[in-house]
Structures are given as C-alpha cells and as structure tokens.
Amino acid sequence: MNDIQRELLDIVTQVRTHLEYRKALGVNSIEQLHAETASPTSVNAPYAANAQQTSAATGENISESVKPAESQSEGLGAVRAELGECTRCKLSRGRKTIVFGEGNPSAVLMFVGEGPGYEEDQQGRPFVGAAGQLLTDIIVKGMKLRREDVYICNIVKCRPPDNRNPEQDEIEACEPFLIRQFQAIKPKFIIALGNVAAKTLLKTKEGITSLRGRWHTYQGIPLMPTFHPAYLLRNPADKKLVWEDIKKVLAKMERVQKG
Ligand code: SF4
C-alpha cells in the first residue's frame, strides 16, 4: 500500500468511526446528523436530547420515528457481531485477540477498566492476569458476588503496545461499542477502574485520586471511580482506599435492593 492509499484508508476509517460514534449516540439519519451538527448535544446527554427532538418538517416527535439510543436495545451478541474483526484503530495491528468483555449480560454491576494486557490479549478475556486475580478477589472475597454475576470490560478492546495508555483516537474509535454494551446490559451501577476509565466515562481531566471515593453519574447511572487493580499491585497500601470505595457501592446496592 502506498502513502496515498494509506492516507485514503485513514480518512475512510475516521469517517466510519465518527459515524459509528454518532450512531451509538442515537443519530440514525443524515437529517438527524445535520441537525445534531448544527446544534451539538453533550456527549453525556444524548438520550435526553434525542428524546426531546421534534421534526421541523412534520411536527412528529422524533423519539417515535427515530428511536433514541437508549430504547434501541440490542443484545451483546449483536454488538459483538458488528465489532467483527475490528480494524477501526491502530491497536488492531498489534493485538492477538479482541477482548470484548464477559459476564452477566444483564448485570446490575459493571466494571470498566482501561484495556487488555498481555494475558488478556492471549486469552481474549478481560482481567485474567495478576491484576485480574486481584479484581476477582475484590468481587468474590470482598463483595461476596461471583465473577459471572457482574460484567467486566474495558475502554478499548485491543491491547495497547507495551501496555501504554490508550490514545484519544483509539478511545474514540472504540467508545461507540462500549456505549452499546452499556445500552444492552443496562447496569444499575458502574465501577470505573483507574484513570483512563474514569476520565473517559466522566469526560473530565480530573485524575483518579481526586475522583475516587465519590459518586458520579454516567448517563444517569451511578458511577464509582476507584484505583485500577494493576495500580494496587504496585501500591498495595492503597487497597484499603479501594475497599472504602467498594463498601460505598455495596451499601448503595443494598439500599436500592431494599427499595
Ligand atoms: S481497540 Fe476497539 S476500535 Fe480499536 S481495533 Fe480494537 S476493537 Fe477496534
């Protein structure tokens, strides 16, 4: 492939990524894309914005003709099928396996990490290395849940080289699929593991040290940021802080369960 072909491929990939991102936010037609471009909505409020739109031409409520993303419930299988053998970003070049996510497809609690590491890339499963064992301990020994009761996935689904942080273009390319995983699972609680997950979901530049331990919301879902298990392997003294965060999640889950 020559330079021009490579450049063209990059442009096509970027356009496709952008359209998929908009589709995941509920923009399903060219008209709606125009309207959305003319009056951009917050990434954090796409459902509300879509639900309130009215067609200028027909006066018809768009929420009836073009369903908002939230009501476009599709199974995880459909999301995985559309992801396919994804080459939407450059992480595809170095990966062995796409690590889509695993767990209960209607989990109440969803963990979101940063990206697969070496073991995850080898096995095609999230959090199966040393950090994964620690996360499993938090779920099983700490929360008294089974790993298969919750859903576990990452911001990006392919391993960044040398376990570096995913870059912004990679996050944006992969995020539509994460959004659709949320839409399919409809968790009641989210735990964001580490800086990348917390910053991406909360659209903030604030770091995990100040974000953790406090409730936030993602698309109306309560979200607790906490340290990534890989960080805890390097800084075991901070396990107690994570336990404080987990206890807050357990307390809220219990309150909701009791109604
Ligand atoms: S990280 Fe996501 S967008 Fe990039 S190639 Fe992998 S699955 Fe596709």
Residues whose N, C-alpha, C, O or C-beta is under 5 A from the ligand:
A	BS01	SF4	C86 T87 R88 C89 L91 S92 V156 K157 C158 E170 A173 C174
